[in-house]
Amino acid sequence: MNSPNQFKPVNGVLEVTPQSIGWQFLSFKTVLLSTGQRFSGQTGGEEAALVPISGSLEVHVAGQIVALQRSSVFEELPHVVYMPPKTAFEVVARADCHFALGSAPAEGLYPVRVFEPVEMKVEVRGGANATRQVNHILGPDLPAERLVLFEVYTPSGFWSGIPPHRHDGLRGSRYVEETYYYRISPPDIGWAVHRNYSPEHGLDELLLIKDGDLVITPAGFHPVSAPPGSNVYFLNFLAGEPTLEERAVAPVDDANWAWLRDDWAGKPLKIPFGQK
């Protein structure tokens, strides 16, 4: 069964907007350019952030030419180009390239800026088979009005989003929309599992994820599993009611699983058993 919360790329490209998916704040797209091709845009009433996925490109914005290059999301951190509202920009492919662009409503408090890897907090979260790496590529500690960006790496056989957490405005959480853009290694046969569940909304779905898929979190909790043999990356764009320093407000854990923070292994069954 197809889910309205999962999107498959068409020739490497996909796009969601508040109008297309029925939420309030966040837009997201990916763009694929061949050498020499150009992509022009205007941020309008929104702040925007551009994240290279692979390849080599130039961003022409505010009288600057920003050169970006990234071999792979699995090899290096990105440089992120932040653009305020009412900003015209053009992307020129110096070689074949792929990039992500997300935006959300803003007032224009901050200028064009390039966030560099040295500014980005990198942390290892969790423990046992819930260990993952989180790169705060536009974390709440960096200046933006509404946007927050993370890159998360879930190694083969591990989990992310544990304990499951929510930020949909219920159970004391703040309302924040979120997209998950997935890349998986190996890309041809690798896969992941993403669960969206919310008892209050009658939502409980397990999504089979392939390389290049996009998933939105419409409500509730959203853990992710990487099966043995598949290393899983996802790029999170978030935007919602919190602005400025309030973007750092933490989500709310599923109370049924909050104890995992004290036992990341999750009380695993001890094997072998049943033999004398």
C-alpha positions in Angstrom: 0.0 0.0 0.0 1.3 3.4 -0.9 1.6 6.0 1.9 0.8 9.7 1.4 3.8 10.3 3.7 6.4 8.7 1.4 7.7 10.1 -1.9 9.8 8.4 -4.5 12.3 10.4 -6.6 11.7 10.9 -10.3 15.0 11.0 -12.1 16.6 11.9 -8.7 14.2 14.8 -8.1 11.3 15.3 -5.7 9.5 18.2 -4.1 7.0 18.8 -1.3 5.3 22.1 -0.2 2.8 23.0 2.4 0.2 23.3 -0.4 1.0 19.8 -1.7 1.0 17.9 1.6 -1.3 20.0 3.8 0.9 21.4 6.5 1.9 24.9 7.4 5.6 25.8 7.2 8.2 23.5 5.5 9.0 23.1 1.8 11.7 20.7 0.5 13.1 19.7 -2.8 16.0 18.0 -4.4 17.6 19.2 -7.7 19.8 17.2 -10.1 21.9 19.2 -12.6 24.2 18.0 -15.4 27.5 19.9 -16.0 26.8 23.4 -17.2 23.1 23.4 -16.3 21.6 26.2 -14.2 18.8 26.5 -11.6 17.4 29.9 -10.6 15.3 30.6 -7.6 13.8 33.4 -5.4 13.2 32.8 -1.7 10.2 35.1 -1.6 8.8 35.3 2.0 10.9 32.4 3.3 14.4 31.7 4.5 16.1 28.9 2.6 19.1 26.5 3.1 20.9 24.7 0.3 22.8 21.5 1.1 25.0 19.7 -1.5 24.4 16.0 -1.7 27.1 15.2 -4.3 29.1 16.8 -7.1 30.4 20.3 -7.8 28.4 23.5 -8.0 28.4 27.3 -7.6 25.8 29.3 -5.9 25.5 32.9 -7.2 23.8 34.9 -4.5 24.0 38.5 -3.1 26.9 39.4 -5.3 28.9 36.3 -4.1 29.9 33.1 -5.9 30.0 30.3 -3.4 31.8 27.1 -4.7 30.5 23.9 -3.2 31.8 20.4 -3.7 30.9 17.1 -2.0 32.0 13.7 -3.1 29.3 11.8 -1.1 27.2 12.3 2.0 29.0 9.2 3.4 32.4 10.8 3.0 32.3 14.4 4.2 30.3 17.1 5.9 28.7 19.8 3.7 28.9 23.5 3.4 25.4 24.9 3.8 24.3 28.1 2.1 21.7 30.1 4.1 19.5 32.7 2.3 17.0 35.1 3.8 13.7 36.1 2.3 13.6 38.2 -0.9 16.8 36.7 -2.1 17.4 35.8 -5.8 20.0 33.0 -6.4 21.3 30.8 -9.2 23.0 27.5 -9.0 25.5 26.5 -11.8 26.7 22.9 -12.1 30.5 22.9 -12.5 30.1 19.1 -12.8 27.1 16.8 -12.4 25.6 17.7 -9.0 22.7 16.9 -6.7 21.5 19.3 -4.0 18.7 19.7 -1.5 16.8 23.0 -0.9 14.4 23.6 2.0 12.6 26.7 3.2 10.2 28.1 5.7 8.5 31.5 6.5 10.8 34.1 8.0 11.1 37.9 8.5 14.6 38.4 7.2 16.7 38.8 10.4 19.8 37.3 9.1 21.9 37.8 5.9 23.2 35.4 3.4 25.8 33.1 5.0 27.8 30.0 4.4 27.9 27.6 7.3 31.2 25.6 7.2 31.9 22.1 8.7 34.1 23.6 11.4 31.0 25.4 12.8 28.8 22.3 12.9 28.4 20.3 16.1 28.9 16.6 15.5 27.7 14.2 18.2 27.3 10.4 18.7 24.0 9.7 20.4 22.5 6.7 22.1 24.4 3.5 22.8 24.5 -0.2 22.0 22.6 -0.9 18.8 20.9 2.5 19.1 24.2 4.4 18.4 24.1 6.9 15.6 25.9 10.1 14.5 24.1 13.4 14.3 25.6 16.4 12.5 24.0 19.7 13.3 24.6 21.3 9.9 22.2 24.1 10.8 21.6 23.3 14.4 19.6 25.5 16.8 22.9 26.9 18.0 23.5 28.5 14.6 21.6 31.6 13.5 18.4 31.1 11.6 14.8 32.1 12.2 12.8 28.9 11.9 14.9 26.3 10.0 16.9 23.5 11.7 18.9 21.0 9.7 20.5 17.7 10.8 22.3 14.9 9.0 22.0 11.5 10.7 24.1 8.4 10.1 22.7 5.1 11.2 25.2 2.2 10.9 24.3 -1.2 9.5 22.1 -3.1 12.1 21.5 0.0 14.2 18.5 2.3 15.1 17.9 6.0 15.1 15.1 8.1 16.7 15.3 6.0 19.9 13.5 6.5 22.2 10.7 7.4 19.7 9.9 11.1 20.0 7.3 13.5 18.8 7.1 17.3 18.1 3.5 17.6 16.8 2.1 19.9 19.5 0.7 17.0 21.6 1.7 15.7 25.0 3.6 18.9 25.8 5.6 19.0 22.6 6.1 22.0 20.3 4.7 21.8 16.7 7.5 21.2 14.2 7.3 19.7 10.7 10.1 17.4 9.5 11.3 15.8 6.3 13.6 12.8 6.1 15.6 12.6 2.9 17.3 9.2 2.7 20.5 8.0 1.0 21.5 4.4 1.6 24.8 2.5 1.0 24.8 0.3 -1.0 22.3 2.3 -3.0 21.1 -0.4 -5.4 20.2 -3.1 -2.8 20.2 -1.3 0.5 17.1 -0.4 2.4 15.7 0.9 5.7 12.5 0.9 7.7 10.8 4.1 8.9 7.8 4.0 11.3 5.3 6.8 11.7 2.9 6.2 14.6 0.4 8.3 16.6 -2.3 6.8 18.7 -4.2 10.1 18.8 -4.4 10.2 15.0 -5.0 6.5 14.3 -1.6 6.5 12.5 0.7 3.4 12.4 2.7 2.7 9.3 5.9 0.9 8.5 7.6 2.2 5.4 10.2 0.4 3.3 12.8 3.0 2.4 15.1 2.8 -0.6 17.9 5.2 -1.7 16.6 8.6 -2.6 13.2 8.4 -0.8 11.6 11.2 1.1 9.4 10.7 4.1 7.4 13.3 6.0 6.4 13.0 9.7 2.7 14.1 9.8 2.2 13.4 13.5 3.5 11.4 16.4 6.6 9.3 16.7 9.1 8.3 13.9 12.0 5.8 14.7 14.2 4.4 11.9 16.0 1.0 11.5 19.0 0.1 9.3 19.1 -3.6 8.7 22.5 -5.4 8.7 24.3 -4.6 5.4 22.7 -1.2 4.9 24.2 2.0 6.1 21.6 4.7 6.3 21.9 8.5 6.0 19.0 10.9 6.3 18.9 14.7 6.0 16.3 16.3 8.3 14.8 19.7 7.5 12.7 21.0 10.4 10.5 24.1 10.7 7.5 24.9 12.9 6.2 27.2 15.6 9.5 27.6 17.5 11.7 30.4 16.2 15.2 31.8 17.0 16.5 30.3 20.3 13.3 28.4 20.9 14.3 26.1 18.0 16.4 24.3 20.6 13.4 23.0 22.6 13.6 19.2 22.7 10.9 16.9 21.4 8.9 14.6 23.8 9.7 10.9 24.1 7.1 8.1 23.9 6.6 7.5 27.6 6.4 3.7 26.9 10.0 3.7 25.7 11.6 6.6 27.7 13.4 4.0 29.8 15.7 3.2 26.9 17.8 6.3 27.7 19.0 4.3 30.8 19.5 1.0 28.9 20.3 1.5 25.2 20.6 -2.2 24.6 16.9 -2.5 25.5 17.1 -5.6 27.8 18.0 -8.0 25.0 17.2 -11.7 25.3 20.2 -13.6 26.4 21.1 -16.5 24.1 21.6 -19.4 23.8 18.9 -20.7 26.1 16.8 -23.8 26.4 19.6 -26.4 26.3 21.2 -28.2 29.1 
